[in-house]
């Protein structure tokens, strides 16, 4: 029998099963979106596949009733944990009027939902980092008890927004967690051509904060690292940088052909570490996941994804005149 790691870090059997279900739901929605895209029904997919463990492990370490998240475009696992639904995400994929992120104005991945404290993302990469820092500053100035959590790819860690945000947060000891989801490629540029240092977390010392690198295919390791960062932030000890290392299992987006820059053998080798399967193995070995429970979960999620797809496909598009809504002042 496998060692029970989750109890040692304060997670119940029910919680880790919920983590697995959320990871699997993210994967099922993502897979459906690829099928819809290839069928010509939705225009664009930017995938979470291979990063669900890091996303869900981190989000479960936050307080979903008070913390603010500023996700980047792959973070389906994060936003599902914080209260977005499969229907919300499908409405976004189909660019329908009811899309809670943008009313169908933005392509998928521009997450935003006020009621769940998911702060709207922008198309230029890394702008969410200084936004997260600013929200953390506002909370600290007002004496409010929340942390902000923001994510970005390792390519984004080379942008000025990251460095300026991290420096400001370090100087002012702000309650913000920076999580770099290192998936080995900034579109087509491999990690070894992006960084002069070995790890993204090596950069933390320059901003006066702790930096840690963890296995992004291990949701328990990510949970533990982010929980420590959250606890530190709540104690007033300032920001942290967490780097999760995984692998992007799909092309950069539905418009990308990744065969131009990485071999099929490399991708197939990475699939052996896919957390959808390795975490399920852990849950089986700790007697949490049985064949019957697995079958019930699969049926439940299939129904959720089918119903979300059908609803979103039938939902109305926004009226053309709504294109100017919220752009100009209305009198």
C-alpha positions as CSV (number, residue, x, y, z in Angstrom):
1,X,0.0,0.0,0.0
2,X,1.3,3.5,-0.9
3,X,2.2,5.9,1.8
4,X,-0.7,8.3,2.6
5,X,0.9,11.6,1.7
6,X,-2.3,13.7,1.6
7,X,-3.2,13.2,5.3
8,X,0.3,14.3,6.3
9,X,-0.4,17.7,4.7
10,X,-3.9,18.1,6.1
11,X,-6.0,16.9,3.2
12,X,-8.9,14.5,3.7
13,X,-9.7,11.5,1.4
14,X,-12.8,13.4,0.1
15,X,-10.7,16.5,-0.7
16,X,-8.1,14.7,-2.8
17,X,-10.9,12.9,-4.6
18,X,-12.4,16.3,-5.3
19,X,-9.1,17.5,-6.6
20,X,-8.9,14.6,-9.0
21,X,-12.4,15.2,-10.2
22,X,-11.6,18.8,-10.9
23,X,-8.4,17.9,-12.8
24,X,-10.4,15.3,-14.9
25,X,-13.2,17.8,-15.6
26,X,-10.7,20.3,-16.9
27,X,-9.2,17.6,-19.1
28,X,-12.6,16.5,-20.4
29,X,-13.7,20.1,-21.2
30,X,-10.4,20.7,-23.0
31,X,-10.6,17.5,-25.0
32,X,-14.2,18.4,-26.1
33,X,-13.0,21.9,-27.1
34,X,-10.4,20.4,-29.4
35,X,-13.0,18.2,-31.1
36,X,-15.4,21.2,-31.5
37,X,-12.5,23.3,-33.0
38,X,-11.6,20.6,-35.5
39,X,-15.2,20.3,-36.4
40,X,-15.3,24.0,-37.2
41,X,-17.7,24.8,-34.4
42,X,-15.4,26.9,-32.1
43,X,-12.6,29.1,-33.4
44,X,-9.8,28.7,-30.9
45,X,-8.4,26.5,-28.1
46,X,-5.6,27.2,-25.8
47,X,-5.1,24.1,-23.8
48,X,-4.5,23.2,-20.2
49,X,-3.5,19.6,-20.9
50,X,-0.5,18.5,-18.8
51,X,-0.9,21.4,-16.3
52,X,-4.1,20.4,-14.5
53,X,-2.3,19.0,-11.4
54,X,-0.4,22.2,-10.8
55,X,-3.5,24.4,-11.3
56,X,-5.8,22.4,-9.1
57,X,-3.2,21.6,-6.4
58,X,-2.5,25.4,-6.1
59,X,-6.1,26.5,-6.2
60,X,-7.1,24.1,-3.4
61,X,-4.5,25.8,-1.2
62,X,-6.3,29.1,-1.4
63,X,-9.4,30.4,0.4
64,X,-12.1,30.3,-2.3
65,X,-14.3,32.6,-0.2
66,X,-11.9,35.6,0.1
67,X,-8.7,35.3,-2.0
68,X,-8.3,36.8,-5.5
69,X,-6.9,35.0,-8.4
70,X,-5.4,36.4,-11.6
71,X,-5.0,33.4,-13.9
72,X,-3.3,33.1,-17.2
73,X,-4.8,31.7,-20.3
74,X,-4.3,28.0,-19.6
75,X,-5.7,28.0,-16.1
76,X,-8.9,26.0,-16.6
77,X,-8.2,23.9,-13.4
78,X,-7.8,27.1,-11.3
79,X,-11.0,28.7,-12.5
80,X,-13.0,25.5,-12.2
81,X,-11.8,25.2,-8.6
82,X,-12.9,28.8,-7.9
83,X,-16.4,28.3,-9.1
84,X,-16.6,28.6,-12.9
85,X,-18.6,25.9,-14.5
86,X,-18.3,23.8,-17.6
87,X,-21.1,25.8,-19.1
88,X,-19.3,29.0,-18.4
89,X,-16.3,27.8,-20.2
90,X,-18.2,26.4,-23.2
91,X,-20.1,29.6,-23.6
92,X,-16.7,31.3,-23.8
93,X,-15.5,28.7,-26.4
94,X,-18.5,29.3,-28.6
95,X,-18.3,33.1,-28.0
96,X,-21.9,33.5,-27.0
97,X,-23.6,36.4,-25.3
98,X,-23.9,34.7,-22.0
99,X,-20.1,34.1,-21.7
100,X,-19.4,35.4,-18.2
101,X,-15.8,36.2,-19.1
102,X,-16.4,38.8,-21.8
103,X,-19.9,38.3,-23.4
104,X,-18.2,36.6,-26.3
105,X,-15.8,39.4,-27.1
106,X,-12.6,37.7,-26.2
107,X,-11.2,34.4,-27.3
108,X,-11.1,31.5,-24.7
109,X,-8.6,31.8,-21.8
110,X,-9.4,35.4,-21.0
111,X,-10.9,34.4,-17.7
112,X,-12.9,36.9,-15.5
113,X,-15.8,36.5,-13.1
114,X,-16.4,39.1,-10.4
115,X,-18.6,36.9,-8.2
116,X,-15.8,34.4,-7.8
117,X,-13.0,37.0,-7.5
118,X,-11.4,35.9,-10.8
119,X,-9.8,39.1,-12.1
120,X,-10.1,39.6,-15.9
121,X,-7.0,38.8,-17.9
122,X,-5.6,40.8,-20.8
123,X,-4.3,39.6,-24.2
124,X,-0.7,40.9,-23.7
125,X,1.1,38.2,-21.6
126,X,2.1,38.9,-18.0
127,X,-0.1,42.0,-17.4
128,X,-1.9,40.0,-14.7
129,X,1.3,40.0,-12.5
130,X,1.4,43.8,-11.7
131,X,-2.4,43.7,-11.4
132,X,-2.1,41.0,-8.7
133,X,0.5,43.1,-7.0
134,X,-1.8,46.2,-7.1
135,X,-4.7,44.3,-5.6
136,X,-2.5,42.9,-2.9
137,X,-1.3,46.5,-2.1
138,X,-4.9,47.7,-1.9
139,X,-5.8,44.9,0.4
140,X,-2.9,45.6,2.7
141,X,-3.6,49.4,2.8
142,X,-7.2,48.7,3.7
143,X,-6.3,46.0,6.3
144,X,-8.2,43.3,4.5
145,X,-7.4,39.6,5.0
146,X,-6.9,38.1,1.6
147,X,-4.0,37.1,-0.6
148,X,-3.7,37.4,-4.4
149,X,-2.6,34.5,-6.5
150,X,-1.3,34.9,-10.1
151,X,0.0,32.5,-12.6
152,X,2.1,32.8,-15.8
153,X,4.2,30.6,-18.1
154,X,8.0,30.5,-17.9
155,X,8.1,32.6,-21.0
156,X,6.3,35.3,-19.1
157,X,9.0,35.3,-16.4
158,X,11.2,37.0,-18.9
159,X,8.8,39.9,-19.4
160,X,9.3,43.3,-17.6
161,X,5.8,43.0,-16.0
162,X,7.0,40.0,-14.0
163,X,10.2,41.7,-12.8
164,X,8.6,45.0,-11.9
165,X,5.7,43.3,-10.1
166,X,7.9,40.9,-8.2
167,X,10.3,43.7,-7.2
168,X,7.4,46.0,-6.0
169,X,5.8,43.1,-4.0
170,X,9.1,42.2,-2.4
171,X,9.9,45.8,-1.4
172,X,6.4,46.3,0.2
173,X,6.1,42.8,1.6
174,X,2.7,42.2,-0.2
175,X,0.5,39.2,0.3
176,X,0.8,37.8,-3.3
177,X,1.8,34.4,-4.6
178,X,3.5,34.3,-8.0
179,X,3.2,30.8,-9.6
180,X,5.1,30.1,-12.7
181,X,3.7,27.1,-14.6
182,X,6.9,26.0,-16.4
183,X,5.7,23.8,-19.3
184,X,9.1,23.8,-21.1
185,X,8.1,25.9,-24.1
186,X,7.3,29.5,-24.7
187,X,5.3,28.7,-27.8
188,X,8.2,27.2,-29.8
189,X,11.2,28.4,-27.7
190,X,12.5,25.7,-25.3
191,X,13.4,26.5,-21.7
192,X,17.1,26.3,-22.3
193,X,16.9,29.1,-24.7
194,X,14.9,31.3,-22.4
195,X,16.8,31.3,-19.1
196,X,20.4,31.9,-18.2
197,X,19.7,30.6,-14.7
198,X,18.8,27.0,-14.1
199,X,15.3,27.6,-12.6
200,X,12.7,30.3,-12.7
201,X,12.6,30.1,-8.9
202,X,16.3,31.2,-8.8
203,X,15.1,34.7,-9.6
204,X,13.2,35.0,-6.3
205,X,16.3,36.0,-4.3
206,X,16.7,39.1,-6.3
207,X,13.3,40.3,-5.1
208,X,13.7,39.3,-1.4
209,X,11.3,36.5,-1.4
210,X,11.6,32.7,-1.1
211,X,11.5,30.7,-4.4
212,X,10.8,27.0,-4.7
213,X,10.5,24.6,-7.6
214,X,8.2,21.6,-7.4
215,X,6.9,18.8,-9.6
216,X,4.0,20.2,-11.5
217,X,2.7,16.7,-12.1
218,X,2.2,16.2,-8.4
219,X,-0.9,18.1,-7.1
220,X,0.0,17.3,-3.5
221,X,3.5,18.8,-3.8
222,X,2.0,21.9,-5.5
223,X,-0.7,22.2,-2.8
224,X,1.9,22.0,0.0
225,X,4.2,24.6,-1.6
226,X,1.4,27.1,-2.3
227,X,-0.2,26.5,1.1
228,X,3.2,27.5,2.8
229,X,3.3,30.6,0.6
230,X,-0.3,31.5,1.5
231,X,0.3,31.0,5.2
232,X,3.4,33.1,4.9
233,X,1.5,35.9,3.1
234,X,-1.3,35.9,5.7
235,X,1.3,36.3,8.5
236,X,2.5,39.5,6.8
237,X,5.8,38.0,5.7
238,X,5.4,39.0,2.0
239,X,5.3,37.3,-1.4
240,X,6.6,34.0,-2.6
241,X,7.6,32.5,-6.0
242,X,6.5,29.0,-6.7
243,X,7.6,27.3,-9.9
244,X,5.8,24.1,-11.1
245,X,7.5,22.0,-13.7
246,X,5.4,20.0,-16.1
247,X,4.9,19.6,-19.9
248,X,2.5,21.1,-22.4
249,X,1.0,18.0,-24.0
250,X,-0.7,19.8,-26.8
251,X,0.4,22.4,-29.4
252,X,0.6,26.0,-28.0
253,X,-2.9,26.6,-29.4
254,X,-5.2,25.2,-32.0
255,X,-3.4,27.5,-34.5
256,X,0.0,26.0,-33.8
257,X,1.8,23.0,-35.3
258,X,4.3,21.8,-32.6
259,X,5.9,19.3,-34.9
260,X,8.0,22.1,-36.2
261,X,9.9,22.4,-32.9
262,X,9.6,19.2,-30.9
263,X,9.6,15.5,-31.7
264,X,6.6,13.1,-31.3
265,X,8.9,10.9,-29.2
266,X,9.4,13.7,-26.8
267,X,5.7,14.4,-26.4
268,X,5.0,10.6,-26.0
269,X,7.6,10.3,-23.3
270,X,6.1,13.2,-21.4
271,X,2.7,11.6,-21.5
272,X,4.0,8.8,-19.2
273,X,4.1,11.5,-16.4
274,X,0.5,12.7,-17.1
275,X,-1.0,13.5,-13.7
276,X,-4.5,12.5,-14.8
277,X,-3.2,9.0,-14.7
278,X,-0.4,9.1,-12.1
279,X,-2.7,10.8,-9.5
280,X,-5.4,8.3,-10.2
281,X,-2.9,5.6,-9.5
282,X,-2.0,7.2,-6.2
283,X,-5.7,7.4,-5.2
284,X,-6.2,3.7,-6.1
285,X,-3.2,2.7,-4.1
286,X,-4.5,4.5,-1.1
287,X,-7.9,2.9,-1.5
288,X,-9.7,6.2,-2.3
289,X,-10.5,5.5,-6.0
290,X,-12.1,2.2,-6.9
291,X,-13.3,1.0,-10.3
292,X,-16.9,1.8,-9.3
293,X,-16.1,5.3,-8.1
294,X,-14.0,5.9,-11.3
295,X,-16.9,4.8,-13.5
296,X,-19.4,7.0,-11.6
297,X,-17.1,10.0,-12.0
298,X,-16.6,9.4,-15.7
299,X,-20.4,9.2,-16.2
300,X,-21.0,12.3,-14.1
301,X,-18.4,14.4,-16.0
302,X,-19.5,13.1,-19.4
303,X,-23.0,14.3,-18.6
304,X,-21.7,17.7,-17.4
305,X,-19.6,18.2,-20.5
306,X,-22.4,17.0,-22.9
307,X,-25.0,19.3,-21.3
308,X,-22.6,22.3,-21.2
309,X,-21.7,21.8,-24.9
310,X,-25.4,21.5,-26.0
311,X,-26.4,24.5,-24.0
312,X,-23.6,26.7,-25.3
313,X,-24.0,25.6,-28.9
314,X,-27.8,26.5,-28.7
315,X,-27.3,29.8,-26.8
316,X,-27.7,33.1,-28.7
317,X,-24.8,35.2,-30.0
318,X,-24.5,38.8,-28.8
319,X,-26.3,41.4,-30.9
320,X,-24.0,43.2,-33.3
321,X,-24.8,46.5,-31.8
322,X,-23.4,45.2,-28.5
323,X,-19.9,45.5,-29.9
324,X,-19.8,49.1,-28.7
325,X,-21.2,48.3,-25.3
326,X,-18.8,49.3,-22.4
327,X,-16.5,50.9,-24.9
328,X,-18.0,54.4,-25.1
329,X,-19.9,56.3,-22.4
330,X,-23.7,55.9,-22.8
331,X,-25.9,58.8,-22.0
